[in-house]
């Protein structure tokens, strides 16, 4: 008996296995008759009727009806087909990949071929769903993790970010969370994201910074400014003192942090997903930073609002799948500049309310002095926690150094 026939025999005999039917696709079966039988079973199951060889007869040819009756009679063993379903789907996906790869037109250039390959890989998912979990068992596991963390002296649910007040508010960077850092141009979104990345990497966090706006070299110049406390202007003009070069070089010669940057021009959601999965397999991954969401594209023709919603949901699912934190930067609409109080609101998130809905945490870096005619060298700034699924919203006092484009938490 083949794997396909075994699945049909079990489904025809055991009613307790019928909850698998919505997950099984007829196209997975190589033998056409087996696919037709599953299709008939699904129709009857979804109508609310009992599935058996007799109730599905009207949807089958006579030979197919006879075949399912024979397979039901040949059924043996305990009712269990989960592994067989995974094997069935695996074979289908593998064969589908082979046929689609052969069909790629490489004459359209490398980038188009990469995009098609990534799309094929992203769609090649083996998933028949999770089994429901006993809430008492899950809660027991959570309690054990909390107890272990308390024993180690760790009061956070996630990994420490390096910002004490932010950690106290959101519990650190939690696996599966999506954090949105949003602001108007000039508020320093990239600056604070780079600071977050650096501070986290110093604490052994594994970071991937995907820069869709700046090149690796531009980002590295910002980073040299950050670690060497060197004004950006002098870095751009190649006017560094020897002591500054020595300071930066000394830091770079230390044991390496797991902090990678990427400026790949392919900014599709599919490529980002694939890149992050590969990076985690090679280096491990705790924090993904994407600068910024409005530059990500999807390979479908939707309204921009629908596209942003699809991208936002895709990144939230990526955080859950990779069990890491995804931090996305986002542009705000012009609405804050039309108000007397320029502080942003959640409703200012540009183009889609889906970003606000999907986000576990929304942060607004805000520079009040930005709207003044003259800015002091060190500005009083704020990191506004506008949404916090883990606790209360609030404001973290900070400073902003314009020459270094650097945010610093005020520790009190």
C-alpha positions, 0 to 999 in steps of 0.5 A: 500500500502506498503512502497515498493509499494508506492516508485514504484507508485511514480517513475512510475508516477512522472518523476521529481523523477527519479533522485533518481533512481541511488541511489536506489538498487534493493536488498533493496526490500523484494518483488522480483517484486518491485526489478525487476521493479526498476532494469528495471527503472534504465536500462532505466534511465541510457540509457537516455530514458524516464522512464515510464510503457511502456518503461520498459516493455521489461525488465519485466515479464508480471505480473510485467509489469501489476503490475507497471501499476496498481501502477502508476494508484494508485499513490496519493499525492505530488511527494516525496519519500526521506524519504521512500527511507531512510526507505527502506534502513534502513530496508535492512541494519537492516536485513542484520546486523542481518543475518551477525551477526548470521553468525560470527564464534566466534571460531576464537577468540575475535580479529577476531570477533571484526574485523568482527563486526566492518566491519559489522558496517562500512558497515551499512551506511544509505546514499542516498546522499546530495541535491545540495546546493545554493552557495549564501545560503552557502556563506551567512552562511559562512559570518555569521560565520565569522562575529560572530567570529570577534565579539568574537575577533576570527580571526581563521577559526578553533580552536586555536592550541596553536602555534601562527604562525601555526594558522596564516598560517592554520587558526587553526584546521579546521573541516574536515581537514586532517593534515599530520606530516611527517619525517624521524625516529629521527625527533621527529614526535611523540614528536611534535604530543604529544606537539600539543595534549597537547597545544590544550587540554589546550585550551579546545580542545577534543583530541584522540591520537591513538598510533599504535607504542607506548604503553599507558605507553610509551606515558604517560612517554613522557607526564610526561616528557613534563608537568614536564620538566623532562629528559626522561632518568631519567623517564626511570630510575625512578630517579625523585626528590620529587619536580618534582613528586609534580609538575606533580601531581599538574598538573594531579590534575587540572580539567581534559582535554578531552585528551585520548590515545589509544594503541589498537593492532587492527590497522585496518582502520575499527576499527579506524573509529568505535573507533573514532565514538564511542569516539565522541558520548561519549566524543566529538572530535575535533582532532584525532592524529594517530601515524602512517599511515604506521602501519594501515592495511586494510582487502584487498589484494592490493599493499602497494601503493593502501593500503596507498591510501585507508587508506589516503582517508578513514581518510580524509572522516572520518574527514569530517564525524565527522567534526573534524581535523584528524592529521596523522603521516607518515614516509618519504622515505630515499631520504632526506638523499641522498641530500646535503640539508636534508630538506624534500620535498613533493615528499619524502612522502613514498609509495603513492602520495595519502597522499599528494593529500588528505592532506589539510596541510603537516608539516615536523618537521626538526632538522638540528643538527640531522645530525651533530656529536654532538647535542647541548642540545637545537637545532634550529629546523624548522616546515616546512609547505610544503603544505597549502590548506588554504594559503601559505607554509613557515617555523616556527622557533622552538627549540628541546630539546632532553632530553625532546623530546620536540618541542617549537615554537619560539615566535617573 
